[in-house]
Amino acid sequence: MTSTVDTTQHAEATPEQTQPYVELGLADDEYARIREILGRRPTDAELAMYSVMWSEHCSYKSSKKHLRYFGETATPEMKEKMLAGIGENAGVVDIGEGWAVTFKVESHNHPSYVEPYQGAATGVGGIVRDIMAMGARPLAVADALRFGPADAPDTRRVLPGVVAGVGGYGNCLGLPNIGGELVFDQSYSGNPLVNALCVGAMRVEDLHLAFASGKGNKIILFGARTGLDGIGGVSVLASDTFSGDESSGGRKKLPSVQVGDPFTEKVLIECCLELFAQKLVVGIQDLGGAGLSCATSELAAAGDGGMHIYLDRVPLRATGMTPAEVLSSESQERMCAVVSPENVEAFMKVCEKWDVIATDIGEVTDGEHLVITWNDEIVVDVPAHTVAHQGPVYDRPIQRPSTQDALQADTSAKLPRPSTSDELRADILKLISSPNQASKEWVTSQYDRYVRGNTVSAQPSDSGVIRIDESTGRGVAVSTDCNSKFVYLDPYEGAKLALAEAYRNVATSGAKPVAVSDCLNFGAPTDPGVMWQFEQAVHGLADGCVELGIPVTGGNVSFFNQTGDVAILPTPVVGVLGVIDDVTRRIPTGIGAEAGETLLLLGETHDELDGSAWARELHGHLGGRPPRVDLAREKLLADILIAGSRDGMISAAHDISDGGLIQTLVETVLIGQCGARVFLDSEQDPFVQLFSESAGRVLVAVPRTEELRFTEMLTARGLPWRKTGVVDPESGSLELQGITEFTLDELREPWERTLPALFD
């Protein structure tokens, strides 16, 4: 940057001035394209704006071509459910009775490696502001976390900070954390995944969208002051890989990590809700990735005019900031609103009431140009749509990895399977004490799961359930899922399996799945093998949504998740939102204390151990093909679970996935603190029955009075089932008849001790 302000007039006069576009992440042809658009070289401020807005994180330049498939495949019936979809701050669906629900999941991976606490905390803050920008009150958050091996030194550095950041920010906001995941794998060493989800609710008529419309309408920046923290922020960090050298690839980027203040955001939430209630906002945009560059250009591009911004009016908390730094800063807790002139005074009074700084920084103009001045000198004069919507679109090379056939041929069949009771017993105890299968209470106990009193279910339940209407009991359920091992083995089928599991987890609570949000975490898009994984996963997810009849309402793509040339396992995290008419009828996860209740296994079990927790956790093996997924069967299973919830036929239910039936049984009895006797099928290998990860299965507990009615419904509707046990509270044990028996204490001790032993 030059020591004096670089104006458009100066740029015209100095066409050959060298500019650091490569250091800002722009390619030669991208820089040439900017010069072609402007008819001159860009100013420093324009260069900064284009560089962050055309980054991978903001422009989706490598994924846009593939993401169109979601819209191309969505049916009219799927689209009808959406009030706002892909391209908005967050997806919104109408859930009936005048209520709309908005939700989204987004990544904050790279910042969370560089500075775990603030990286994770500001990830929560950012996703909450996306929900606020739609006009909704944020109701709850969830987090999907992935780290390197649990016993690795760097995991012990990163994980506690991330968990503290998620809990610290969310707890201070007064938002319950109701769900998520915690996964350990070598591939995430040096590149953890921190995906944050938020769900909010509003009346349908309160929906707000991000656009600047109406000549003369004012642009008001409100919230925190703008500082030097987060310059370039996630827009830069998430658009490149780490080098593999921690000092150069990670912590040297520390100044790019934003610093959050949850108490400021809490006040900002209440301020926004009052502004919405008083109908004082025409359009609104949160300031997240790319800061003011994004907020101003996207508002202008989505509106019916241009925009003039007086950048020197922006309240600062650092001295000597340049226009480029003000535009690129990703300082947190800021919003940008479009307000009609007659409402400005009332807008300012609401902000004053909440002690929120609010500043008129510009107005909507004629034309299509975004003009930004600094002390009366023009530092930006660009067609707004070229910044926000006309970034480069790449058709990256795609090639199925040459190693894929060998990977799929390397099945788990070669692994030694337990055959005796003692061997089965030993493998069960090893499995439930492994970091991925052990209790996550060490993490979730640091989150406030019940603040505000509307949480109905939270971790360790299959899905989080939150009440949104206290008068009717109407509520929503959310779940995030992705078995990246399955995606690695077969990206198309693996993405379908991730969708199926999240869908099933929501239905297991008794809620009807209605919408999807995704966070697609992959390696570098410059790798043809990574792009093959990405394309296959997108198609699998989109095709799966068509089969299930639920739309993808939005989400996030996170590329460059690798260290050096080692990419993470492909991890398309899928979030599913469900609706339940009466939360008092939600199905709990743990079995109760009513003796004699019947345990039924819904679905079919096949010999499907490839990519399973047993193969990976006990033998370090990953190869073969993932389980088959039948989405028509998943839909039928969900319909039956919803009917069972509505009609009071199911007293408990737990999805069968990672770890198989034995993992589900252990969690069911320990969560419910109640014993059970289990009868395995004498015609099938006990090992397969206990450890297989076949899809489309749920374990349910049914009261004796409802057993006949429920099983007749299962048979009539063609869903396979078998009686697999009874609840036995007096025994205080889990008995696998004919094989072995565990007291609840024998199971609880290894299941609960693992994470505290590693991280306390």
Secondary structure, 3 states (H helix, E strand, C coil): CCCCCCCHHHHHHCCCCCCCCCCCCCCHHHHHHHHHHHCCCCCHHHHHHHHHHCCHHHHCCCCHHHHHHHHHHCCHHHHHCEEECCCCCCEEEEEECCEEEEEEEEECHHHHHHCHHHHHHHHHHHHHHHHHCCCCEEEEEEEEEEECCCCCHHHHHHHHHHHHHHHHHHHHHCCCEEEEEEEECHHHCCCCEEEEEEEEEEEHHHCCCCCCCCCCCEEEEEECCECCCCECHHHHHCCCCECCCHHHHCHHHHHHCCCCCHHHHHHHHHHHHHHHHCCCCCEEEECCCCHHHHHHHHHHHHCCCEEEEEHHHCCECCCCCCHHHHHHECCCCEEEEEECHHHHHHHHHHHHHCCCCEEEEEEEECCCEEEEEECCEEEEEEEHHHHHCCCCCCCCCCCCCCCHHHHHHCCHHHCCCCCCHHHHHHHHHHHHHCCCCCCCHHHHCCCCCCHHHCEEECCCCCCEEEEEECCCCEEEEEEEECCHHHHHHCHHHHHHHHHHHHHHHHHHCCCEEEEEEEEEECCCCCCHHHHHHHHHHHHHHHHHHHHHCCCEEEEEEECCCEECCEECCCEEEEEEEEEECCHHHCCCCCCCCCCCCEEEEECCCCCCCCCCHHHHHHHCCCCCCCCCCCHHHHHHHHHHHHHHHHCCCCCEEEECCCCHHHHHHHHHHHHHCCCEEECCCCCCCHHHHHHCCCCCCEEEEECHHHHHHHHHHHHHHCCCEEEEEEECCCCCEEEECCCEEEEHHHHHHHHHHHHHHHHC
